[in-house]
Amino acid sequence: MKNLFKYASAQWKSMIAIVAILILQAYCDLSLPAYTSDIVNVGIQQGGVEDQIPHALAQEEMDRLLLFVTSDDRQTVLDYYETDDTDYDQPAYVLKDSAADDEAAEEELTGILQVPMMLTAGFESGSEMTQQIEEQLKSQLPEGMAGDDTTIFDIMELLPDAQREAMVSSMSEQMDDMPDSILEQAAVSYVRSAYKNLGMDMDHIQTTYLLVTGGKMTALALLGMLASIAVGFLASRVGASTGRDLRRRVFQKVVGFSNNEFDHFSTATLITRSTNDIQQIQFLTVMLLRIVLYAPILAIGGVFQVFQTNVSMSWVIGLAVVLIALVIAVLFCVAMPKFKILQKLVDRVNLVMREILTGLSVIRAFSTEKHEEERFDKANKDLMKTNLFVNRAMTFMMPVMMLIMNGVSVLIMWTGAHGIDEGQMQVGDMMAFIQYTMQIIMGFLMLCMLSIMLPRAAVAADRVEEVLDSRTVIHDPAQPKKFDSTEKGLLRFDHVSFRYPGADEDVIHDISFMAKPGETTAIIGSTGSGKSTLVNLIPRFYDVTEGSITLDGVDIREVSQHDLREKLGFVPQKGLLFSGDIASNIMFGNPHGTKEEMVEAAEIAQATEFIDSKPDGYESPISQGGANVSGGQKQRLSIARAIAKHPEVFIFDDSFSALDFKTDVTLRKALRRRTKDSTVLIVAQRISTILNAEQIIVLDDGRIAGMGTHSELLKNCEVYQQIAASQLSEAELNAGMNGKTGHGSTGAGSEHAGNADRKEAVSHA
């Protein structure tokens, strides 16, 4: 999780904008339930009247209302109102503008008039309670003072002020136990009656309120929609940018890997981490910005609004949150370990598939298709079973969440119905509470749905971080040196030993020799003697364990890898071509070279024969890995690529093995003329390739068994004699002993002769 936010934090400006827009979206979403409540409570139940004190009422109504107000408060009320004899059908009192705009004044008037308005409305409606009070008052008056048509208001006018105030105080005490919601609804009901008595159009008031409130809801919904679109756009940009940056960082890291890191990370897992894993991170980054950031904002805002609506039912939300948290915890405990296994199984499938596709021709040649199908089927089934387990665990989540959500809705309705029946809340309040609760639960539900992807993406992020955090064994020095131009091309091995990381013993032991410009140094030995390992130390594919290698008089570990490899022309044991055309492959190391240089390199490498035969010549396409050319053609193009670079040091790692003898001889003659000022190292299996080398190094089990020319080694190196006896005829061996070796001495005819005399040559050796 930490890595996911770390990767996305590079786009912090967009993330700040997203958070701001999410707050705006949450405000819009959280405001809608309040407006829904207002439409139900005010627009429908209260007829569009939301005033708890009358802003205008008839003079007669005011006189009745003041009968239930103490003498001290009566003057306060009259100070807030002024008479109006023109705007209505009858004389009226109108609330002054200063009081209408003053919240404190409205609160003071509400405190004074709330109970009197309820009493007045009750006496006017003739409710059972007010009728009992009226009968009690009439019975206390002297006989004949109150007639049948005498109203409570007439009686209150006849009473002395002290007695009336004592009576009003007694009535108020009886109403102290009433819920505030009942007093508020009674006040609104009185205001509606007062407006209606003045001849106001109540239908117009209700319609106007509904239209205005509905218009606000529409505007908020549109604003929320625009905010959602903006967040989606920005989140997608952040996700795409995060994926792009990660792929670039991983690629740059992998390109800088030495062979040691490639031994640790397989090609299959690096491909998976660079594609599938980063895609998981990219997708989840978008979901994090759209859901994970929005859910807490929505939940916190919803909780705040709930406490503003009705605190008595807040325990319902707490119960829902606890249940959801338990479900998430169980799912994470069950699914997280499987997600780690899942990514390894994806690696396994990619590895098996890559091996099968790469070695398809070998598989067909040995008729092992059935075995490979079973091997792939096993890897595929293991992945399928783990996927099924994870998906089944996650599908369990949705029904449980829906059960919790619907159960909470029923619980709110049950509790809210009792509250409405007792006058503690209104229908609109309950509806708003349900919507707020659903928004809070929906925030957690979104987090739960995200939990399906979160564990896998978290594992993917850890796998990518493992690549990025890996320490490259071979690296440039803090202050790299420059090569000495006075010793151009001089390569020296000084007591070099090497062992692979984690190995118990060295594979190269105490190697010392010097390769000079204008000379060819050949390295020969049996399979596994360390020939390729030795030359792989020169470009620093590995670093020496002991000793040193110097080029131009400078230790190659003290210069930058780029400067070192700029001086080398390396032809690997296995020729590798890149997708493109012949020209791009030849000029791979010298992209700004001329066409003449390209043609010259192809001629020296003896590649013009098959290039000129192609319709498109140098523009002929090369498929991935050079699959559309033969092994010999691939080697010749690899040699041409090294020649076109014009390096100081040529390294040929058994690069002539796929060439026929005629092409081999011709190529080496042309190459010798081209490399007369360069240092040439040739790793070879065939003695015919290195007969004319100025220096031949014979390796045996990682040690130098002999060093010298062909003739010298035939005389004094037993290992070389054994190799020569297995490849050359007796006549060729005798000629070599006498120092008679020529460039053309190894052709098809000599190979034929060697086959005829091989047995005898071996016995002489």
C-alpha positions in Angstrom: 0.0 0.0 0.0 2.9 2.3 0.9 4.6 1.7 -2.4 1.4 2.4 -4.3 1.0 5.8 -2.9 4.8 6.4 -3.3 4.6 5.7 -7.0 1.6 8.0 -7.4 3.1 10.8 -5.3 5.3 11.9 -8.2 2.1 13.4 -9.6 1.4 15.4 -6.4 0.1 18.5 -8.1 -2.7 16.5 -9.8 -3.3 14.6 -6.6 -3.9 17.9 -4.7 -6.3 19.0 -7.4 -8.1 15.6 -7.2 -8.5 15.9 -3.4 -10.0 19.4 -3.8 -12.4 18.2 -6.4 -13.3 15.2 -4.4 -14.2 17.4 -1.4 -16.4 19.4 -3.8 -18.0 16.3 -5.1 -18.6 15.0 -1.5 -20.2 18.3 -0.6 -22.6 18.0 -3.5 -23.5 14.4 -2.7 -23.9 15.1 1.0 -26.1 18.1 0.4 -28.7 16.3 -1.6 -30.2 14.2 1.3 -30.8 17.5 3.3 -32.7 19.0 0.4 -34.7 15.8 0.0 -35.6 16.1 3.7 -36.6 19.7 3.2 -38.8 18.9 0.2 -40.7 16.2 2.3 -40.8 18.1 5.6 -41.2 21.7 4.3 -42.3 21.5 0.7 -45.0 18.7 1.2 -45.9 18.5 4.9 -45.6 22.2 5.7 -46.9 23.5 2.4 -43.6 25.4 1.6 -43.7 27.4 4.8 -40.4 27.1 6.8 -40.9 30.1 9.1 -41.3 29.3 12.8 -42.5 32.8 13.5 -45.0 34.7 11.4 -43.5 37.3 9.2 -47.0 38.7 8.7 -50.2 38.1 10.6 -53.6 39.8 11.0 -54.0 42.3 13.8 -56.7 40.1 15.3 -54.3 37.2 15.4 -51.7 39.3 17.0 -54.1 40.4 19.7 -55.0 36.8 20.5 -51.3 35.7 20.5 -50.3 38.4 22.9 -52.9 37.2 25.4 -50.5 34.2 26.1 -47.4 36.4 26.4 -46.2 38.0 29.6 -46.3 41.7 29.9 -42.5 42.0 29.7 -42.3 40.0 26.5 -45.4 41.7 24.9 -43.5 44.9 24.3 -40.5 43.0 22.9 -42.8 41.3 20.3 -44.4 44.6 19.4 -41.0 46.3 19.0 -40.1 43.7 16.3 -43.3 44.2 14.3 -44.9 47.2 12.6 -48.4 47.7 11.4 -49.4 47.4 7.7 -52.8 48.5 6.5 -52.2 48.5 2.7 -50.6 45.2 1.5 -53.3 42.8 2.8 -57.0 42.4 3.0 -57.1 43.4 6.6 -55.0 45.3 9.1 -51.8 43.3 9.8 -48.6 43.2 11.7 -45.4 42.7 9.6 -42.0 41.7 10.9 -39.5 44.5 10.5 -36.7 43.9 7.9 -34.1 44.5 10.6 -35.6 41.6 12.7 -36.0 39.4 9.6 -32.3 39.7 8.8 -31.2 39.2 12.4 -30.8 35.6 13.4 -30.6 36.5 17.1 -33.9 38.4 16.9 -35.6 35.5 15.2 -34.4 33.1 17.9 -35.6 35.5 20.7 -39.1 35.8 19.0 -39.2 32.0 18.6 -38.6 31.5 22.3 -41.3 34.0 23.2 -44.0 33.0 20.7 -43.5 29.2 20.3 -45.8 28.2 23.2 -48.3 31.0 22.7 -48.7 30.0 19.0 -49.3 26.4 20.0 -51.9 27.4 22.6 -53.6 29.8 20.2 -53.7 27.2 17.4 -55.0 24.6 19.9 -57.8 26.9 21.2 -58.7 27.9 17.6 -58.9 24.3 16.5 -60.9 23.2 19.5 -58.7 20.3 20.5 -59.6 18.0 23.4 -57.0 19.5 25.7 -57.9 23.1 25.1 -61.6 22.3 25.5 -60.8 20.9 29.0 -58.9 24.1 29.8 -61.7 26.2 28.5 -64.3 24.4 30.6 -62.1 24.8 33.7 -61.8 28.5 33.2 -65.5 29.0 32.6 -66.4 27.2 35.8 -64.1 29.5 37.8 -65.9 32.7 36.5 -68.9 34.2 38.4 -72.3 32.9 37.3 -73.7 34.7 34.3 -70.3 36.2 33.3 -69.6 33.7 30.6 -72.2 32.8 28.0 -72.4 29.9 25.6 -70.7 32.0 22.9 -67.9 33.2 25.2 -64.5 32.0 23.9 -61.3 31.4 25.7 -59.9 34.5 24.2 -62.8 36.5 25.7 -62.1 35.0 29.1 -58.4 35.7 28.9 -59.2 39.4 28.2 -61.4 39.6 31.2 -58.8 38.2 33.6 -56.5 40.5 35.5 -52.9 40.5 34.1 -51.4 38.7 37.1 -54.0 35.9 37.0 -53.6 35.6 33.2 -49.8 35.4 33.4 -50.0 32.8 36.2 -52.4 30.7 34.0 -50.1 31.0 30.9 -47.1 30.0 33.1 -49.0 27.0 34.3 -49.9 26.0 30.7 -46.2 26.4 29.6 -45.0 24.2 32.4 -47.4 21.5 31.2 -45.7 21.7 27.7 -42.2 21.5 28.9 -42.1 17.8 28.5 -43.1 18.0 24.8 -40.4 17.2 22.2 -39.0 20.2 20.4 -40.1 18.8 17.1 -43.8 18.9 18.1 -43.5 22.6 19.2 -41.7 23.4 15.9 -44.4 21.7 13.8 -47.1 23.4 15.8 -45.5 26.8 15.3 -45.2 26.2 11.5 -48.8 25.1 11.4 -49.8 28.3 13.2 -47.8 30.4 10.7 -49.5 28.7 7.7 -52.9 29.5 9.2 -51.8 33.1 9.8 -50.7 33.5 6.2 -53.9 31.9 4.9 -56.0 34.3 7.0 -54.2 37.2 5.4 -55.2 35.9 2.0 -51.8 34.8 0.8 -51.6 32.3 -2.1 -50.4 29.2 -0.3 -50.3 27.1 -3.5 -47.9 29.6 -5.0 -45.7 29.6 -1.8 -45.5 25.8 -1.9 -44.8 25.6 -5.7 -42.1 28.3 -5.4 -40.4 26.4 -2.6 -40.5 23.1 -4.4 -39.1 24.6 -7.6 -36.3 26.6 -5.9 -35.3 23.6 -3.7 -35.5 21.2 -6.7 -33.5 23.7 -8.8 -30.7 23.7 -6.1 -30.7 19.9 -6.1 -30.4 19.8 -9.9 -27.5 22.3 -9.8 -25.7 20.3 -7.1 -26.2 17.1 -9.1 -24.8 18.7 -12.2 -21.9 20.1 -10.2 -21.2 16.7 -8.7 -21.3 15.1 -12.1 -18.8 17.6 -13.5 -16.6 17.0 -10.4 -16.8 13.3 -10.9 -15.8 13.6 -14.6 -12.9 15.9 -13.7 -11.6 13.5 -11.0 -11.9 10.6 -13.5 -9.9 12.5 -16.1 -7.2 13.5 -13.6 -7.0 10.1 -12.0 -6.6 8.5 -15.4 -3.8 10.8 -16.2 -2.1 10.2 -12.9 -2.5 6.4 -13.4 -1.1 6.5 -17.0 1.8 8.7 -15.9 2.6 6.5 -13.0 2.6 3.4 -15.3 4.8 5.2 -17.8 7.3 6.4 -15.2 7.5 2.9 -13.6 8.0 1.1 -16.9 10.8 3.6 -17.7 12.5 3.2 -14.3 12.2 -0.6 -14.4 13.6 -0.7 -18.0 16.5 1.6 -17.2 17.2 -0.5 -14.1 17.1 -3.8 -16.0 19.2 -2.4 -18.9 21.9 -1.6 -16.3 21.8 -5.1 -14.8 24.9 -7.2 -14.8 24.8 -10.9 -15.6 24.6 -11.4 -11.8 21.2 -9.7 -11.5 19.9 -11.6 -14.5 20.9 -14.8 -12.7 18.7 -13.6 -9.8 15.7 -12.3 -11.8 14.7 -14.6 -14.6 13.7 -13.1 -18.0 10.1 -14.3 -17.5 9.6 -12.6 -14.2 11.2 -9.4 -15.4 8.7 -9.4 -18.3 5.8 -10.0 -15.9 6.9 -7.3 -13.5 7.4 -4.8 -16.4 4.0 -5.5 -17.9 1.4 -7.3 -15.8 2.5 -6.0 -12.4 2.8 -2.4 -13.5 -0.6 -2.6 -15.2 -2.0 -3.7 -11.9 -0.4 -0.7 -10.2 -1.6 1.6 -12.9 -5.2 0.4 -12.7 -5.3 0.5 -8.9 -3.8 4.0 -8.8 -6.8 5.2 -10.6 -9.1 3.3 -8.2 -7.2 4.7 -5.2 -7.7 8.3 -6.4 -11.3 7.7 -7.3 -12.5 5.5 -4.4 -9.9 5.2 -1.6 -9.6 9.0 -1.3 -13.3 9.7 -1.8 -14.6 7.0 0.6 -13.2 8.6 3.8 -14.2 12.1 2.7 -17.8 10.8 2.1 -17.9 8.8 5.3 -16.6 11.6 7.5 -19.0 14.1 5.9 -21.8 11.6 6.2 -21.1 11.1 9.9 -21.1 14.9 10.5 -24.4 15.3 8.6 -25.9 12.4 10.6 -25.1 14.1 13.9 -26.8 17.2 12.5 -29.9 15.2 11.6 -30.6 12.8 14.5 -28.0 11.6 16.9 -30.3 9.1 18.6 -29.8 6.6 15.7 -26.0 7.1 15.2 -25.4 3.7 16.9 -26.8 2.1 13.8 -23.9 3.4 11.7 -21.4 2.3 14.3 -22.9 -1.2 14.2 -22.7 -1.3 10.3 -19.1 0.0 10.3 -18.0 -2.7 12.8 -19.6 -5.5 10.8 -18.1 -4.3 7.5 -14.6 -4.0 9.1 -14.9 -7.6 10.4 -15.8 -8.8 6.9 -12.8 -6.9 5.3 -10.4 -8.3 8.0 -11.5 -11.9 7.4 -11.2 -11.5 3.6 -7.7 -9.9 3.8 -6.5 -12.7 6.1 -7.8 -15.3 3.7 -6.9 -13.8 0.4 -3.6 -11.9 0.9 -1.4 -14.9 1.1 -3.0 -16.3 -2.1 -2.4 -13.1 -4.0 1.4 -13.5 -3.3 1.3 -17.0 -4.6 -0.8 -15.9 -7.6 1.9 -13.6 -9.0 4.5 -16.3 -8.7 2.2 -18.7 -10.6 1.8 -16.0 -13.4 5.6 -15.9 -13.6 5.6 -19.7 -13.8 3.1 -19.8 -16.7 5.1 -17.1 -18.5 8.3 -19.0 -18.0 6.9 -22.3 -19.3 5.2 -20.6 -22.2 8.4 -18.8 -23.1 10.5 -21.9 -23.0 8.1 -23.9 -25.1 7.7 -21.2 -27.8 11.5 -20.6 -27.9 12.3 -24.3 -28.2 9.4 -25.3 -30.4 11.6 -26.7 -33.1 13.5 -28.9 -30.7 10.3 -30.0 -29.1 8.9 -31.1 -32.4 12.2 -32.8 -33.4 12.1 -35.0 -30.3 8.3 -35.5 -30.4 7.8 -34.2 -26.8 4.8 -32.1 -27.6 2.6 -34.2 -25.3 5.1 -33.8 -22.4 5.3 -30.0 -22.9 1.5 -29.7 -23.1 1.2 -31.5 -19.8 3.9 -29.2 -18.3 2.0 -26.1 -19.5 -1.3 -27.6 -18.4 0.0 -28.2 -14.9 1.2 -24.6 -14.6 -2.0 -23.3 -16.1 -4.2 -25.4 -13.7 -2.2 -24.3 -10.7 -2.9 -20.7 -11.7 -6.6 -21.4 -12.3 -7.1 -23.1 -9.0 -5.5 -20.2 -7.1 -7.6 -17.7 -9.1 -10.8 -19.7 -8.4 -10.0 -19.7 -4.6 -9.4 -15.9 -4.5 -12.5 -15.1 -6.7 -14.7 -17.4 -4.6 -13.5 -15.7 -1.4 -14.2 -12.3 -2.9 -17.6 -13.2 -4.3 -18.6 -14.1 -0.7 -18.1 -10.4 0.1 -20.9 -8.8 -2.0 -23.8 -10.8 -0.6 -22.6 -10.1 2.9 -22.3 -6.4 2.2 -25.7 -6.2 0.7 -27.2 -8.1 3.7 -25.6 -5.6 6.0 -26.8 -2.6 4.0 -30.3 -3.8 3.7 -30.4 -4.9 7.3 -29.3 -1.4 8.3 -32.0 0.2 6.2 -34.7 -2.0 7.9 -33.2 -1.1 11.3 -33.3 2.6 10.6 -36.9 2.4 9.3 -38.0 0.5 12.4 -36.3 2.9 14.8 -37.3 6.0 12.8 -41.0 4.9 12.7 -41.1 4.8 16.5 -39.4 8.3 16.6 -41.9 9.7 14.1 -44.8 8.2 16.1 -43.5 9.8 19.3 -43.0 13.1 17.6 -39.2 13.0 17.9 -38.5 13.3 14.2 -40.2 13.9 10.9 -40.5 11.6 7.9 -38.0 13.7 5.9 -35.4 13.4 8.7 -35.7 9.7 8.6 -35.3 9.7 4.8 -32.2 11.9 5.0 -30.8 9.7 7.7 -31.2 6.6 5.5 -29.5 8.3 2.6 -26.6 9.5 4.8 -26.2 6.0 6.3 -26.2 4.5 2.8 -23.6 7.0 1.7 -21.4 6.1 4.7 -21.9 2.3 4.1 -21.3 2.8 0.4 -18.0 4.4 1.1 -16.9 1.3 3.1 -18.5 -0.9 0.4 -16.4 0.7 -2.3 -13.3 0.0 -0.1 -14.4 -3.6 0.2 -14.8 -3.9 -3.6 -11.4 -2.4 -3.9 -10.0 -5.0 -1.6 -10.5 -7.5 -4.4 -7.7 -5.7 -6.4 -5.7 -4.1 -3.5 -3.9 -7.3 -2.3 -2.8 -8.3 -5.8 -1.7 -4.7 -6.7 0.1 -4.4 -3.3 2.0 -7.6 -4.2 2.7 -6.3 -7.7 4.1 -3.1 -6.2 6.4 -5.0 -3.9 7.7 -7.1 -6.8 8.4 -3.9 -8.9 10.0 -2.3 -5.8 12.2 -5.4 -5.5 13.6 -4.7 -9.0 14.0 -1.0 -8.4 15.7 -1.6 -5.0 18.0 -4.3 -6.3 21.7 -3.4 -6.0 23.6 -3.6 -9.2 26.9 -5.4 -8.5 28.7 -3.7 -11.4 28.5 0.1 -11.3 30.5 3.1 -12.4 33.1 4.6 -10.0 32.2 7.9 -8.3 35.0 9.7 -10.2 35.7 7.7 -13.4 39.1 8.0 -15.0 39.8 8.5 -18.7 41.8 6.1 -20.9 45.4 6.8 -21.7 45.8 7.5 -25.4 49.4 6.6 -25.5 48.7 2.8 -25.0 45.8 2.6 -27.4 44.3 -0.9 -27.5 46.7 -2.5 -25.1 44.8 -5.1 -23.0 46.5 -6.7 -19.9 45.2 -9.5 -17.6 47.2 -9.4 -14.3 46.7 -12.5 -12.1 42.9 -12.6 -12.7 40.7 -15.0 -10.8 36.9 -15.1 -10.9 34.1 -17.1 -9.3 30.4 -16.7 -9.9 28.4 -15.1 -7.0 27.4 -17.7 -4.5 29.8 -20.3 -5.9 32.2 -22.2 -3.7 35.3 -22.1 -6.0 36.8 -20.1 -8.8 36.2 -20.9 -12.4 39.1 -18.8 -13.6 42.5 -19.1 -11.8 45.4 -16.7 -11.8 45.2 -15.7 -15.5 47.9 -13.3 -16.8 48.6 -12.3 -20.4 48.8 -9.3 -22.6 47.0 -8.6 -25.9 48.7 -6.0 -28.1 47.3 -3.8 -30.9 47.9 -5.3 -34.4 48.1 -8.8 -33.0 45.5 -11.6 -32.6 45.2 -13.4 -29.3 43.3 -16.6 -29.5 41.8 -18.6 -26.6 41.1 -22.3 -27.0 40.2 -25.1 -24.7 37.8 -27.9 -24.0 34.1 -27.2 -23.2 33.7 -25.7 -19.8 37.3 -24.6 -19.5 36.3 -20.9 -19.0 36.9 -19.4 -22.4 33.6 -17.4 -22.6 33.8 -16.5 -19.0 37.3 -15.0 -19.5 36.2 -12.7 -22.4 33.0 -11.7 -20.5 35.2 -10.1 -17.9 36.5 -7.6 -20.4 33.2 -5.7 -21.0 32.5 -6.1 -17.3 29.5 -8.4 -17.7 31.1 -9.7 -14.5 33.8 -8.2 -12.4 37.0 -10.1 -11.5 37.2 -11.6 -8.0 41.0 -11.1 -7.8 43.6 -9.4 -9.9 42.9 -6.7 -12.5 42.2 -6.1 -16.2 43.7 -3.0 -17.7 42.9 -1.4 -21.1 45.1 1.4 -22.3 46.9 1.2 -19.0 43.8 1.9 -16.9 41.9 -0.6 -14.7 38.6 -1.2 -16.4 36.8 -0.9 -13.0 38.0 2.7 -12.7 36.4 4.0 -15.9 32.7 4.3 -16.8 31.1 1.3 -18.4 30.1 3.4 -21.4 33.6 4.6 -22.1 34.9 1.0 -21.7 32.4 -0.6 -24.1 32.8 2.2 -26.6 36.3 0.8 -27.2 35.1 -2.8 -27.7 33.6 -4.7 -30.6 31.9 -7.7 -29.1 30.6 -10.6 -31.1 28.8 -13.0 -28.7 28.9 -16.8 -28.9 25.2 -16.8 -29.9 24.6 -14.3 -32.7 21.7 -12.0 -31.8 19.9 -9.8 -34.3 17.2 -7.2 -33.6 13.9 -6.7 -35.4 14.3 -4.1 -38.1 16.4 -4.5 -41.3 19.9 -5.5 -42.3 21.2 -2.0 -42.3 20.0 -1.1 -38.8 21.6 -4.3 -37.5 25.0 -3.7 -39.1 25.0 0.0 -38.0 23.7 -0.8 -34.5 26.9 0.3 -32.8 27.6 3.2 -35.2 24.1 4.7 -36.0 25.6 7.8 -37.6 28.0 5.9 -39.8 28.0 6.2 -43.6 26.6 3.8 -46.2 30.2 3.1 -47.4 31.2 2.0 -43.9 28.2 -0.3 -43.8 29.0 -1.9 -47.1 32.7 -2.3 -46.2 31.7 -4.0 -42.9 29.4 -6.4 -44.8 32.1 -7.2 -47.4 34.7 -8.0 -44.7 32.2 -10.2 -42.9 31.4 -12.0 -46.2 27.7 -11.0 -45.9 27.3 -9.2 -49.2 26.8 -12.6 -51.0 23.4 -13.2 -49.4 22.5 -9.5 -48.9 22.8 -8.7 -52.6 20.7 -11.7 -53.4 17.7 -10.3 -51.5 15.3 -8.0 -53.5 15.5 -5.2 -50.9 19.2 -5.6 -50.2 20.2 -3.8 -47.0 16.6 -2.8 -46.4 15.5 -6.4 -46.1 13.6 -7.0 -42.9 15.0 -8.9 -40.0 12.5 -10.6 -37.7 12.8 -10.7 -33.9 15.9 -12.6 -32.9 16.9 -13.0 -36.6 14.6 -15.9 -37.1 14.4 -15.4 -40.8 18.1 -15.8 -41.5 20.4 -18.8 -41.1 22.9 -19.4 -38.3 25.8 -18.5 -40.6 24.1 -15.4 -41.9 23.3 -14.3 -38.4 27.0 -14.8 -37.4 28.2 -12.8 -40.4 25.9 -9.9 -39.7 27.0 -9.9 -36.0 30.6 -9.7 -37.2 29.8 -6.9 -39.6 28.1 -5.1 -36.7 31.3 -5.2 -34.7 33.5 -4.1 -37.7 31.2 -1.1 -38.5 31.8 0.2 -34.9 35.6 0.7 -35.5 36.6 -0.5 -32.0 40.0 -0.6 -30.6 39.5 -4.2 -29.3 37.6 -6.9 -31.2 36.3 -9.8 -29.1 35.0 -12.8 -31.1 33.5 -15.4 -28.7 33.4 -18.5 -30.9 31.9 -16.4 -33.6 33.0 -18.4 -36.6 31.5 -21.8 -35.6 28.5 -21.6 -38.0 30.7 -20.7 -41.0 31.9 -23.1 -43.6 35.6 -23.5 -44.1 35.8 -21.5 -47.2 33.9 -18.5 -45.8 35.8 -18.8 -42.5 39.2 -18.5 -44.3 38.1 -15.7 -46.6 36.5 -13.8 -43.7 39.7 -14.1 -41.5 41.9 -12.9 -44.4 39.7 -9.8 -44.9 39.4 -9.3 -41.1 43.2 -9.4 -40.7 43.7 -6.6 -43.1 40.9 -4.6 -41.4 42.1 -5.1 -37.9 45.8 -4.6 -38.4 45.8 -1.7 -35.9 43.4 -3.2 -33.5 43.6 -5.8 -30.7 41.8 -9.0 -31.6 40.7 -11.7 -29.2 39.2 -14.9 -30.7 37.6 -17.6 -28.6 37.5 -20.7 -30.8 36.7 -24.4 -30.8 38.4 -25.0 -34.2 42.2 -24.8 -34.4 41.8 -23.9 -38.1 40.4 -20.6 -37.0 43.4 -19.6 -34.9 46.4 -21.1 -36.8 47.9 -17.7 -37.6 47.3 -16.0 -34.3 50.4 -14.3 -32.8 49.4 -15.6 -29.4 47.3 -18.6 -28.5 46.2 -19.2 -24.9 45.2 -22.7 -24.0 42.8 -23.0 -21.0 42.2 -26.2 -19.1 39.8 -26.2 -16.1 40.1 -22.4 -15.8 43.9 -22.3 -15.8 46.4 -21.4 -18.5 47.8 -24.8 -19.7 50.0 -23.2 -22.4 50.7 -19.9 -24.3 52.4 -19.3 -27.6 52.1 -19.7 -31.3 50.6 -22.7 -33.0 54.0 -24.3 -33.6 55.2 -23.6 -30.1 52.1 -25.1 -28.5 52.3 -28.2 -30.7 55.8 -28.8 -29.3 55.3 -28.1 -25.6 51.6 -28.1 -24.6 50.0 -31.5 -24.1 46.4 -30.1 -23.9 46.9 -28.3 -27.2 48.4 -31.4 -28.8 45.3 -33.4 -27.8 43.0 -30.7 -29.3 45.0 -30.5 -32.5 45.2 -34.3 -32.9 41.4 -34.5 -32.8 41.0 -31.9 -35.5 44.0 -31.9 -37.8 45.6 -34.6 -40.1 49.1 -35.9 -39.5 50.4 -33.9 -42.4 48.9 -30.7 -40.9 50.4 -31.6 -37.5 53.8 -32.1 -39.0 53.5 -28.8 -41.0 52.6 -27.0 -37.8 55.5 -28.5 -35.9 57.8 -27.1 -38.6 56.1 -23.7 -38.5 54.4 -24.0 -41.9 50.9 -22.7 -41.5 49.2 -20.5 -44.0 46.0 -18.6 -44.3 44.7 -21.1 -46.8 45.9 -24.2 -45.2 42.5 -25.1 -43.7 40.0 -25.8 -46.5 37.5 -28.4 -47.3 40.3 -30.7 -48.6 42.3 -30.5 -45.4 39.2 -31.5 -43.4 38.8 -34.5 -45.7 42.4 -35.5 -45.2 42.0 -35.0 -41.4 39.1 -37.4 -41.4 41.3 -40.0 -43.1 44.3 -39.7 -40.8 42.6 -38.8 -37.5 43.1 -42.1 -35.8 46.8 -42.3 -36.5 47.3 -38.6 -35.5 45.7 -39.2 -32.1 48.0 -42.2 -31.5 51.1 -40.1 -32.3 50.0 -37.3 -30.0 
